[in-house]
Amino acid sequence: MAALLKKTYPWIKVPLIVSAPMLNAATPALAASVSRAGGIGFLAGGTKPAELDELLSKTSALIPSKSRSQRDVLPIGVGFQNWGCSLDAMSPVFSKYCVAAIWLFAPKRLADFGPWAHEIRHVSRGRTQVWIQVGTVHEALEVMKLARPDVIVVQGTDAGGHGLRQSASVISLLPETKDALKAAGYPHVPVLAAGGIVESRGVAAALTLGADGVVMGTRFLAAKEAGIAKGWQNEIIRVKDGGTTTKRSTLCDRLKETVGWPEYYDGRAIINKGHLDEEAGLSDAENVRLYKEELKRGDEGFGHDGRMVTYAGTGVGLIKEAKSAAEIVDETSSGALEILQRCASAISSRL
């Protein structure tokens, strides 16, 4: 499978490291830096075609023409939260900028993936690959029937930000999904692991479980190129023991008054005053009012006693410092190889 990925994305190094399409956080500089370092960097498509056009224009300017394939494909991807996007509105942008991959996620109905996949392949003349994110074995099998994605991203419940309310850790979800795909007649679709992976040991573990590459979101929030508030990034570095200091809920969307997410999704974020007050019985209306007041404090509104939305996965405690995106890609990819080689040598010496 590594050979297939390398053929499709000739600039990558193996094991493949992908930066997730995080809205606002995934800047042109971040996406371009990840791809230049041998990974695949993603932008978040958002809901406004003009804004996406501007992001792609800026990203394109950061990527040398020699880095593009003979088919003039931008070596980056774009991700969409499908429940809030208009396919008709976004299609002209797909046509203008031919990116290497478009990542689909969170439709109102799984069947919505079909028209998106068809349109992407049509306007790109087959040059843009279709990636689909899933959170259960059932979803993986269904999207293969409905849209035949070129790559499946399997996201476990440890992931930060939005995901399925009910899912498994990637440590069991990934191998079961791989087995189910093989049994259903789809043994050759690349499967990437996401959720709780932030450094080389997690990458090595995912590869051992059968992943063909790894997606990281929280780790790239601590990239120097990430487009997030300093207070948020400081929290990513400060917080430890992510299993107890982060929580899945719909609170963040309610605080930001975001309406439209399918009911079976929620989001994982660092626990702060907003969460604690909700548990103590504070009404949504009052929590929203206090959140809006906190916005005025900027970076000071982050932290355990703050109220700012601070998405992060359970692996947050393994992140010690901010680094460049290129450093993150290199350290996680090469570090995973070293771990696997060390394990192989240790096993060989005992035989």
QUIWO-V741021 format. One record per residue. N is the residue number from 1. SS is DSSP state (hx for helix, st for strand, lp for the rest). PHI is phi as a letter, one per 40 degrees, with the letter a starting at -180 (none if undefined). BURIAL is I if it has 24 or more other ideal C-beta (glycine too) atoms within 12 Angstrom, else O. Layout:
{{N | SS | PHI | BURIAL} {N | SS | PHI | BURIAL}}
This chain:
{{1 | lp | none | I} {2 | hx | c | O} {3 | hx | c | O} {4 | hx | c | O} {5 | hx | c | I} {6 | hx | c | O} {7 | hx | c | O} {8 | hx | c | I} {9 | lp | b | I} {10 | lp | c | O} {11 | lp | c | I} {12 | lp | c | I} {13 | lp | b | I} {14 | lp | b | I} {15 | lp | c | I} {16 | st | c | I} {17 | st | b | I} {18 | st | b | I} {19 | st | c | I} {20 | lp | c | I} {21 | lp | c | I} {22 | lp | c | I} {23 | lp | d | I} {24 | lp | g | O} {25 | lp | c | I} {26 | lp | c | I} {27 | lp | c | I} {28 | hx | d | I} {29 | hx | c | I} {30 | hx | c | I} {31 | hx | c | I} {32 | hx | c | I} {33 | hx | c | I} {34 | hx | c | I} {35 | hx | c | I} {36 | hx | c | I} {37 | lp | c | I} {38 | lp | h | I} {39 | lp | b | I} {40 | st | b | I} {41 | st | c | I} {42 | st | b | I} {43 | st | c | I} {44 | st | c | I} {45 | lp | c | I} {46 | lp | g | I} {47 | lp | b | O} {48 | lp | b | O} {49 | hx | d | I} {50 | hx | c | O} {51 | hx | c | O} {52 | hx | c | I} {53 | hx | d | I} {54 | hx | c | O} {55 | hx | c | I} {56 | hx | c | I} {57 | hx | c | O} {58 | hx | c | O} {59 | hx | c | I} {60 | hx | d | I} {61 | hx | c | O} {62 | lp | c | I} {63 | lp | b | I} {64 | lp | d | O} {65 | hx | d | O} {66 | hx | c | O} {67 | hx | c | I} {68 | lp | c | I} {69 | lp | c | O} {70 | lp | c | O} {71 | lp | c | O} {72 | lp | f | O} {73 | lp | b | I} {74 | st | c | I} {75 | st | c | I} {76 | st | b | I} {77 | st | b | I} {78 | st | b | I} {79 | st | b | I} {80 | st | b | I} {81 | st | c | I} {82 | hx | c | I} {83 | hx | c | I} {84 | hx | b | I} {85 | lp | b | I} {86 | lp | c | O} {87 | hx | c | I} {88 | hx | c | O} {89 | hx | c | O} {90 | hx | c | I} {91 | hx | d | I} {92 | hx | c | O} {93 | hx | c | I} {94 | hx | d | I} {95 | hx | c | O} {96 | hx | c | O} {97 | lp | b | I} {98 | lp | c | I} {99 | st | c | I} {100 | st | c | I} {101 | st | a | I} {102 | st | b | I} {103 | st | b | I} {104 | st | b | I} {105 | st | a | I} {106 | lp | f | I} {107 | lp | c | I} {108 | lp | c | O} {109 | lp | b | O} {110 | lp | d | I} {111 | lp | c | O} {112 | hx | c | I} {113 | hx | c | I} {114 | hx | d | I} {115 | hx | c | I} {116 | hx | c | I} {117 | hx | c | I} {118 | hx | c | O} {119 | hx | c | I} {120 | hx | d | I} {121 | hx | c | I} {122 | hx | c | O} {123 | hx | c | I} {124 | lp | c | I} {125 | lp | f | O} {126 | lp | g | O} {127 | lp | c | I} {128 | lp | c | I} {129 | st | c | I} {130 | st | b | I} {131 | st | b | I} {132 | st | b | I} {133 | st | c | I} {134 | st | b | I} {135 | lp | b | I} {136 | lp | a | I} {137 | hx | c | I} {138 | hx | d | O} {139 | hx | d | I} {140 | hx | d | I} {141 | hx | c | I} {142 | hx | c | I} {143 | hx | c | I} {144 | hx | c | I} {145 | hx | c | O} {146 | hx | c | I} {147 | hx | b | I} {148 | lp | f | I} {149 | lp | c | I} {150 | lp | c | I} {151 | st | a | I} {152 | st | b | I} {153 | st | b | I} {154 | st | c | I} {155 | st | b | I} {156 | lp | c | I} {157 | lp | c | I} {158 | lp | c | I} {159 | lp | c | I} {160 | lp | c | I} {161 | st | g | I} {162 | st | c | I} {163 | st | a | I} {164 | st | c | I} {165 | lp | c | O} {166 | lp | b | O} {167 | lp | a | I} {168 | lp | b | I} {169 | lp | c | I} {170 | hx | c | I} {171 | hx | c | I} {172 | hx | b | O} {173 | hx | c | I} {174 | hx | c | I} {175 | hx | c | I} {176 | hx | c | I} {177 | hx | c | I} {178 | hx | d | I} {179 | hx | c | O} {180 | hx | c | I} {181 | hx | c | I} {182 | hx | c | O} {183 | hx | c | O} {184 | lp | c | O} {185 | lp | g | O} {186 | lp | b | I} {187 | lp | c | O} {188 | lp | b | O} {189 | lp | c | I} {190 | st | c | I} {191 | st | b | I} {192 | st | b | I} {193 | st | c | I} {194 | st | a | I} {195 | lp | h | I} {196 | lp | g | I} {197 | lp | c | I} {198 | lp | b | I} {199 | lp | a | I} {200 | hx | c | I} {201 | hx | c | I} {202 | hx | c | I} {203 | hx | c | I} {204 | hx | c | I} {205 | hx | c | I} {206 | hx | c | I} {207 | hx | c | I} {208 | hx | c | O} {209 | lp | c | I} {210 | lp | h | I} {211 | lp | c | I} {212 | lp | c | I} {213 | st | i | I} {214 | st | b | I} {215 | st | b | I} {216 | st | b | I} {217 | lp | b | I} {218 | hx | d | I} {219 | hx | c | I} {220 | hx | c | I} {221 | hx | c | I} {222 | lp | c | I} {223 | st | c | I} {224 | lp | c | O} {225 | lp | c | I} {226 | lp | c | I} {227 | lp | c | I} {228 | lp | b | I} {229 | lp | c | I} {230 | hx | c | O} {231 | hx | c | I} {232 | hx | c | I} {233 | hx | c | I} {234 | hx | c | I} {235 | hx | c | I} {236 | hx | d | I} {237 | hx | c | I} {238 | hx | c | I} {239 | lp | c | I} {240 | lp | b | O} {241 | lp | f | O} {242 | hx | d | I} {243 | hx | c | O} {244 | hx | b | O} {245 | hx | b | I} {246 | st | b | I} {247 | st | a | I} {248 | st | c | I} {249 | st | a | I} {250 | lp | b | I} {251 | hx | d | I} {252 | hx | d | I} {253 | hx | c | I} {254 | hx | c | I} {255 | hx | c | I} {256 | lp | c | I} {257 | lp | f | O} {258 | lp | c | O} {259 | lp | b | O} {260 | lp | h | O} {261 | lp | d | I} {262 | lp | d | I} {263 | lp | c | O} {264 | lp | c | O} {265 | st | b | I} {266 | st | a | I} {267 | st | a | I} {268 | st | c | I} {269 | st | a | I} {270 | st | c | I} {271 | lp | c | I} {272 | lp | a | I} {273 | hx | c | I} {274 | hx | c | I} {275 | hx | c | I} {276 | hx | c | O} {277 | hx | c | I} {278 | hx | c | I} {279 | hx | c | O} {280 | lp | c | O} {281 | lp | h | O} {282 | lp | c | O} {283 | lp | c | O} {284 | hx | d | O} {285 | hx | d | O} {286 | hx | c | O} {287 | hx | c | I} {288 | hx | c | I} {289 | hx | c | O} {290 | hx | c | I} {291 | hx | c | I} {292 | hx | c | O} {293 | hx | c | O} {294 | hx | c | I} {295 | hx | d | O} {296 | hx | c | O} {297 | hx | c | O} {298 | hx | g | O} {299 | hx | c | O} {300 | hx | c | O} {301 | hx | c | I} {302 | lp | c | I} {303 | lp | h | I} {304 | lp | d | O} {305 | lp | c | O} {306 | lp | c | I} {307 | lp | b | I} {308 | lp | c | I} {309 | lp | c | I} {310 | lp | b | I} {311 | st | c | I} {312 | lp | a | I} {313 | lp | c | I} {314 | hx | c | I} {315 | hx | c | I} {316 | hx | d | I} {317 | hx | c | I} {318 | hx | c | I} {319 | lp | c | I} {320 | lp | b | O} {321 | lp | a | O} {322 | lp | c | I} {323 | st | b | I} {324 | lp | c | O} {325 | hx | d | I} {326 | hx | c | I} {327 | hx | c | I} {328 | hx | c | I} {329 | hx | c | I} {330 | hx | c | I} {331 | hx | c | I} {332 | hx | c | I} {333 | hx | c | I} {334 | hx | c | I} {335 | hx | c | I} {336 | hx | c | I} {337 | hx | c | I} {338 | hx | c | O} {339 | hx | c | I} {340 | hx | c | I} {341 | hx | c | O} {342 | hx | c | O} {343 | hx | c | O} {344 | hx | c | O} {345 | hx | c | O} {346 | hx | c | O} {347 | hx | c | O} {348 | hx | c | O} {349 | hx | c | O} {350 | hx | c | O} {351 | lp | c | O}}
